[in-house]
Amino acid sequence: MVGVTEPILLAVVVATALAFDFTNGFHDTGNAMATSIATRALKPKAAVILSASLNMVGAFLSLTVAATIATGIVDAGVVTLPVVLAGLAGGIVWNLVTWLFGLPSSSSHALIGGVVGAVLAAAGTEGVLWAGLTSKVLIPALVAPVVAILVGTIGTWLVARLTQDVPQDSNDKLFRWGQIGSASLVSLAHGTNDAQKSMGIILLALIAAGAVPEDSSVPFWVIVSCALAMALGTYTGGWRVIRTLGKGLVELESRQGMAAETSSAAVILLSSHFGYSLSTTHVATGSILGSGVGMKGSSVRWSVAGRMFAAWLITVPSAAFVGALFYWIDISIGGGTLGSFVVFGLLIAISFMIYLWSRRKPISSKNVNDNWDPAQDSEAYIAESVSVHHPEIMKVKRKRLRKAKKRQRKMLEAEQERRAIEAEDTARLRAAESRDNDSSER
Amino acid sequence: MSDYIEWSALGQVLLYGILVGAGLPTIFAIGVRLLAGPGAVGADGTVSRGRVIGAWACFAVVVLAILGAVAYIAAGGH
């Protein structure tokens, strides 16, 4: 480490990048494993261990590192170490906040948001390439779930049709294997993609600080530490997010889980193949929703989904706000080592507070599969309270309820029509009567 | 809007996504149906050889697809 400028700042940035990597693994476990956990194809602990190992393998598997973060989204010239630090901090905070609320949201969008915010604070609006931000981040966030819902729906529908008269226990037994296979693929792809983002950030920081030469490849210790940080995060398991994805959106069975995960894996890999990268989180969520739409007799909790979509829309602005705030604090202290220490300290304090907050209603591998508590979700789920104990009854009731409502509406319409006709008739009758009266009086 | 959405890439993702993402589960489902569907288990309580071979052929396609995807990831094609 000869000629390293600002070695402490560099160390703080590297530590923060690893922390982001950790939250990334932790936040995105659900994308791959939520369905397997919900359908009990794998025990919760076994699922996160599998996912963590595959993330780790994925991180080593391919080393074509994403050269820069936020290429084409922010002006590369204004990205300095303090900007990267503030951006990472913004991404971490947003990841933790969404985790607290159990909302799956894209980790890479959080990171991009954080960096955009820090750049805005550092260089003003010229530093951000708005067209790039719109076409590479904001629009794909809207497109990804639509594509995934379509693919997931078609896949689930076909599977459900083909296997409708196969006994349920054989279905479960066989589809579980398919589910584990496809979920593993999603984990692997995630490890490769996302661990490399952190590696890229650390490499950039090392180059910027002069610790490694400009054309250096990723040092081995960076690969190992990134892979470990992500695997550790995945193993810790973002149970809150897993719960929302696995139990909150759709009540899943193995067939749906298999179709959803295959759809996720296919869309994620194909989208990066065609150079139109879609967020893993958005795709996975869309696929799970699709598996609810495509399955006869399955219901989707759209209010939960709506809350998630809302979170996706505000991910970039919120992370940007936090990133900008961190950058501003850093600079107003005077930047440099002290500033970076303050930012790091604040980050630790905030994370700890969020952790404490989460302990008030902890979710762990023990209760991740409990029935979705309707009370969490306002009056919309009062009707579903029945389903908590008897899903079978609920399904029938819901359908009946819908039919009954339709019948009632039809009756009402008919009634109104009849009344309208009657009213018309009476009016005509009266008119005729009054004419008669008129003529008789004459 | 066309500046902001890469329609051709999106169309390809959608098309191949449906082919692969919905096709593979369908093939798997055909395998399950062959192995455990109605009429699969004969009078003697076993599944006929043709059905077993067909089912495993279906599963093999899915396994190959997964292995292919792993190779694709490893080759850095993403």
Interface residues (C-beta under 8 A of the other chain):
Chain A: G58 L61 S62 L63 T64 A131 T134 S135 I139 V143 V147 A148 L150 V151 G152 I154 G155 T156 L158 V159 L162 T163 D165 V166 P167 S170 N171 L174 F175 G178 G181 S182 S184 L185 L188 A189 T192 N193 R255 M258 A259 T262 S263 S264 A265 A266 V267 L269 L270 S271 S272 H273 F274 G275 Y276 L278 S287
Chain B: D3 Y4 I5 E6 A9 L10 Q12 V13 L14 Y16 G17 I18 V20 G21 A22 G23 L24 P25 T26 F28 A29 I30 G31 V32 R33 L35 A36 G37 P38 V62 V63 I66 A69 V70 Y72 I73 A74 A75 G76 G77 H78
